[in-house]
Amino acid sequence: MSNFPEYLERGERARLFPVLADTSKEGRSTAILLSCLVHVREFGQSMLASVNQKIGKRANLKAYTEVVFKGKTHRPDGLLVLRVGKREWRGLIETKIGNAKLSEEQIADYIELAKKYNINALITISNQFTSRPDHHPIKLSTKTRSRVEIYHWSWMYIITQADLLISNQSIEDEDQHFILAEMVRFLTHSSTGVKSFDRMPSAWTEVVQKVADGAPLQQKSEEIQDVVAAWHQEVRDISLMLSRQVNVKVEIKLSRSQLDPVTRAKEDTANLVKNHTLNARLDVHNAAASIDVVVDIKRRTISASMMLIAPDNRKTTASRLSWLLQQLQKSSETDIHIKLHWPGRKAHTQHALGELRENSRIAWENSKDRHVLRFEVCMIRQLTKRFGQRKNFIDELENLVSGFYETVGQRLRAYQSPAPRVREDRVDPESVTPEGLQRTVKGEKSEHM
């Protein structure tokens, strides 16, 4: 094989049509994916960008499967080799499909292999979800982490990136467009083993019951950590689901501290123990505001909301509320509520959308000449028994977020201050020269004498 890496004892160029046993779902999916990374330029660019590698016109990307390194028994599922001029970047690929899980032991073995052969990165692929490609679903010890970069792609993340390119007509070459569409068709078939996140762990039912009984939650308990890890996976799955629905990337908005997955897990665990809630924020490109998703275990409610600043060019609460209700004319009233946030320490007030449509005066009757500053449009749903059911909870949550954006989110427009207008007395450019301004000042003085 021409240009076959000298450090490999065996390996196969990634094939679009791999000749493998029917039972080799993992091997077939890996080969097809890696082949599409190489041969569909825009797809390769999108995926490699997520691991901080740029594919330009001078770049050369090759992919190999079932690789065996000289003198080693470990057999990673794939290898990517990117050459740009004299620079070479290498990434090991390890894939799992169906219910198979990644293990720290295997990851540690591949990191040692990467160190020995100057391989820059390890990319794992499975049905497990992470918030970002540079986060990992396995809690890796300090010993396991090293100078080798570690990334993770879920199969649904891969499918979503491909679907966005296809839906937005971003593939220039017609044949490459067809190939990528066929890859998505293959990976989304039920026989392949690719899955979305569809149920909370068994610990979910226990935690919900403990909160209902008033029992304390222990921050370091395994059940709490399992619930938070599952929540992070579900939030990622929701962001990918919404991305496919609206044909733009929907990102999870994290604080600076939460960019570290360990810190994020600690913060969300502390919040769950203290407040009995799970929270997330989603950013939809060009939407009026971020979507806040809240799971309140004590009340057994789930909610999605968006916050809008009230238009300050409208002087009364009545006109400001009218501005909002006009945007929601076609929105269903089911489960929709409006929270009005007031200046100072005055608590927010809340009304159902239907009530405000019938009589908007209830929003400001007791406002004492204060004018609303912000509107929070919420969809709130009480789940009762379904809340503690592992699969039904996920179904209800995904339906709520999707329904909220379709009913409310896509209709909202953020207030934008009107463009400043030219003063009537300064239409002529000469009026704002030093001489012109001096004449203006003199004229104003004479008027006051």
N, C-alpha and C positions, 0 to 999 in steps of 0.2 A: 504494500500500500504506500503510495507516494506521500512523503511528509509525515509518516507515521511516527509519533513521539518515541524517541529512543529509550525512554525510561519505562515503556510499557512492554510487557512480555506477550500479552494478548489483548485483543480489543476489536471492536467492529465499528465502522463508521455508522453513525445513527441513520437508520433507514426510515423512510416514510411508510414503506410496506415491509415491516420486519417479518422474517420467516422464523416463527417461534411456535412452541406448543400451545394448544388452546388454553391450557391451564396457566400460562404465563401472562396474566393480566398486567402485572406490574411491569414486566419487561417490554410488553407491547406498548403500553401507555408512555413509558419513558422514551422509547425509541422514536415514537411519533412526535412527542413533544420536542425533543432535542432536534429532530430533523426540521421541524417548523421554525424553531429558533434560528437555525442556520439559513434556511431557504426563504423565509418570509421576512424581509428586511425590517419592516416597521414593527413586527412582533418581536423580533430579536432586539431591536433598539429599545422598545418599551420595557421588556423584561430585564434586560441587562442594566438599564438605567436604575432599576430598583435595587441593584447591588452595586451601585456607584461605578458602573462601567459604561463608557460612551462608545457607540459604534458609528464611526464616521465613514466617509467614502473610502478612506485608505485602510480601514480595519478589515481583518480577515478572521472569521469565526468558524471553528470546526468543532464537531461534537462526536464523541465516541461512547459506545455502550459496552456493558459487560467487560469492563477493563480489569486487567490483572497486572500489577506492578512487578517488576523483576525482583525475585527473591522474597516476595510477600504472598501470603495466602488470602489476605483481605481482598474482597471483590466488590468495589463500589458499583452502583448502577450506571454511572456515567461520568464523563469528563468533558468540560468545556475548555477550549483553548482559544483565546483571543489575542491576535497579534496586530499591533499598530506600530508600523515601522520596526524598530529594533526591540520595542517593549513587548513582553509577553505576559499575559495574565491567565492563570489557570484556576478552574473551579471544579471541585469534586461534586458529584450529584448522588444523593441517596434518597430513594423514593419508597414510600409505603402507600398501599391503596386499600380500599375497603376499611375494615376495622383494625388493621395492623397499625401499631404505634411505634414511634421512634423511641430509642432508649439512650440514656446518657452513656452507657458502656460502649455501644456501637459508635456513637458520635466521638467519644474519646479515642477510640481506635483509629478512626478516619482522620482525626486531627493529628495524631502521631504520624500517620502515613503522609499527610500533607506537609508536615514539617520536614520529613526526610527528603521529599522530592520537590521542595520549594513551590508548593501549591498555595496559592494566595487565599482561597476561600473554600468553605464547605457550604453547599446549598442543599437543604433538606426539603422534601416535598411529601405532603401527606394530607389527609382529610382534617388534620388539626389546624385551628385558626390562630393567627396572631394579629396584633393591632397594626404592625408594620413589618416589612421584610427583615429589618435588622433586629426585631424581637424574636424570641424563640419559644415554642410551646413547652419545651423541656427545661426545667430548672437546672441550669448547668452550674456545677461547682466552680470555684475560683481556679481549681487545679485543671479543670477541663478547658476553661477559657484560656486563650493564648493569643499569640500574634496572628494566628489564622483567623480570618474573618468568618463569622457564622451567620448565615441567612436562612430564612424559611419562606417557602411559598406554599400556600394551601392550593389544592386542585381547583377550588372555586375561585381563588384569586387569579389563577392562570386563565380560567375560562372567562372571567369577567374582563380581564385586560384584552383578551382576544375579541370578545363580544363588542366591547367599546370601539375597537378599531374597525370591526366589520360594520356595525350599526352607523358609525359616523363616516363611512366611506373613506377611511383613512389609508387604505391599501391601494397604492397606485396601479400595480400590475394586476390585471384581471385574473391571471392564473394563480398568482399568490393569494389573492382574495378568495378564490375557490378553495385552495388548499387549506387555508386557515379556517374557513367555514366548515370544511369536512372534519378538521381536527376537533372543533367544538361539537359537531354532531356526534363524533365518536366518543368523546369524553363525557358527554351528557347522557349517553345511553345507559339504562339501568344496569346492564350486564358489566359495565366497566368497573364499577365499584367506587365511583366518585360520589361523595355525599356532602350535603350541606349540614350545618349544625341543627339537629332536630329535637334534642331533648336535654334537659338539665340532668346533672348527676343524681344518684340516689340520695346524696346528702341534702339536696334541695328540699325534699319532703320533710326531713328531720329538722332543718333550720326553720322552715315555715311553722312547723308545729311548736318548736321551742319559743318562737316569738309570740305565738298565740297564747301559750301557757304562761308567758311572763318570765320564762327561764333566761338566765344570763347567757350571752354568747361569749365564747373564749376566742380571742384574736388569733392565738397560735394553734387552735384545734384544726385537725385535718379536714373536718367537714366544712368549716368556714373558708379555708384556703381552696378547697375543691369548688365551692360555689363561686368564689371570686374568679378563679381561673376559667370556669365555664361561662361566667358573665362576659369576660373579655372575649372569649371565642364567639359568643352570640352577638355581641356588639359588632364585631368584625363581619360576621355573616350578614347582619342587617345592612351594614354599609355597602357590602358587595351586592346584595339584593337590590337595594335602592339605586345603586350605580347602573345596574342592568335595566332597571325600569325607566330611568330618566336619561340614559345615554350620556351621562357625564360622571366623572369621578366624585364619589361621596367619601370624604375622609373623616376619620375619627379625630376630633380636636382634642389634643392633649396639652396640658400645661408643660412648662419647661422641665419641671422636676419629673413629670410622668413620662418623659421621653426615655427615661431609664425604666425598663419593665419591672425591675425589683422594687423600685420606689413606688411605681404605680400600683403594684399589688399590695404593698404595705398601706398606702393611703386609702385604697378602696376597701381593704379589710377593716381598717380602723373606722371608716365611715359606716360600714355594714354593722359592726358591733355596737357603735354608739347610737346611730340614727335609724338603724334597721332599713336602710335604703340602698339601692344600687343605682348609680347615675352614669350617664354618658352624654356626650355632645357630638352631633354630626354636622359636618359642613358640606352643604350642597353648593356646588359652584354657581354663582350668580343668584342664589336664593336671597330673599330679603333679610334673613337672619339664620343663625344656627338652630338646629333642632335639639332641644333638651329632652332626653328620655329619662324618666324616673320610675323605678319600681319601689313601691312602698309596701314592705312586707307586713307591717303592723295593720295597715288599713286594707291590705290585699287589693291595691289598685295599681294600675299601670297608666302612665300618661306620657304624652308628647306635646311639646309646646314651642312657640317662637315668640321672642320679645321684640317689639317695635317701638322706636322712639316716636312720641306724638308730635305732629307737625307744629312747630312753634310759631309759624306764621298765621295760625288760627288761634284766636284770642280766647275762645271759650271751650269748656269741656264738651259742650253740645256739638260744636262744629268739628272738634277733634274726633269725637266718637263717630260722627257722621262720616268722616273720612275713612275710618276703619270699616264700618258696617257696609259702606258702598263696595269695598273690596270683597266682602264676604256675601254678596247678594246671592250667588249661586251655590253657596256652601250649605250642606245639610246641617240641620240643627242637632243631630244625634250626638250626644256626649261632648258637644262643643261649649266651652265656657270662656268668658273674657275676664281677665284680672286687670283692674285699673290700679296703677301705682302712682301714689300722690307725693307731693313734696314734703320735706320734713319727716317727722316720725310717725305720721299718720299711716296706719296699717293699710295694706291694699284691700280693695273690695272686689268681690267676684259675683258675676251674674251669668246665667245661662244665655246663650246666644238668642234663643227663642224669646226669652223675657225682654231682652233689650230691643228686639225687633218690634215687639208689641208696645213697649213703653220705655223709650230710652231715657226718660227723665229720672228713673230710679237710680241711674248711674251717678247723678250729681246733686240729688236733692239735699244731701247732708254734707256737701263738700265745703261749705262755709267760704265761698269765693276762691277756693283753691282750684287750680286747673291741673288735670291729669298730665303726668310727665311721660309715662310709658304704658303700652298695652301688652299684655301677655295673652296670646290666644292659645288655649289648651284643649286637648282632647283627653278626657279622663274616663277610665273604664273600671268598674268594680267587677272583680272576677269570682269572688266567693270560693266555692269548692275547686274550681278549675285552676285557681292560683297555685295550689300546692301540687298539681299534677304535672309531672316532668315534661311531657310532650305537649299537652294542652296549653301550658303556660307559654311555651315558645310559639305555638301557633297563634295564640291571642296577641302576643307582643308584636310579632311580625305583621300581622293584619292591622294592628293599631297604627304602627309607624307608617306603613304603606298607605293606609286609609287617610291618616292625618295629612300626609304630604299631598295626596291626590285631592282631598276635600278642601284643605286650608293652605298648606305651604306653597303650592304652585300659584296660588291666587294673590298672595300678599306681595306688596311692593313697599320697600323702605322709603320713608320720607326723605326727600332731598331738597335742601334749601334752594329757592329760585336763584337764578344767576343775577348778580348785581347789575343794576341798570345805570346807564349814563345819566348824570344829572342834567336837567333841562337847561341850566345856565352854563353848562360846560360841554355842549355839543361841539362847538368850534374848538379845534386843537389849540388855537391861539389863546383861548381863555385859560389854559393851564400852563402857559409859559410863565417864567418869573414876572414879566411885565403884566401879563394878564391877571395873575394871582394878586399882584400889587394893586391893580385897578379894582379888583373885587373887594379887597380889604378896605380900600379908601371909600368905596361906595357904601359898604356896610357901616363904616364909621359915620359917614354923613347922614345916613338914615336914622342913626341913634342920637344925633345932635339936635 
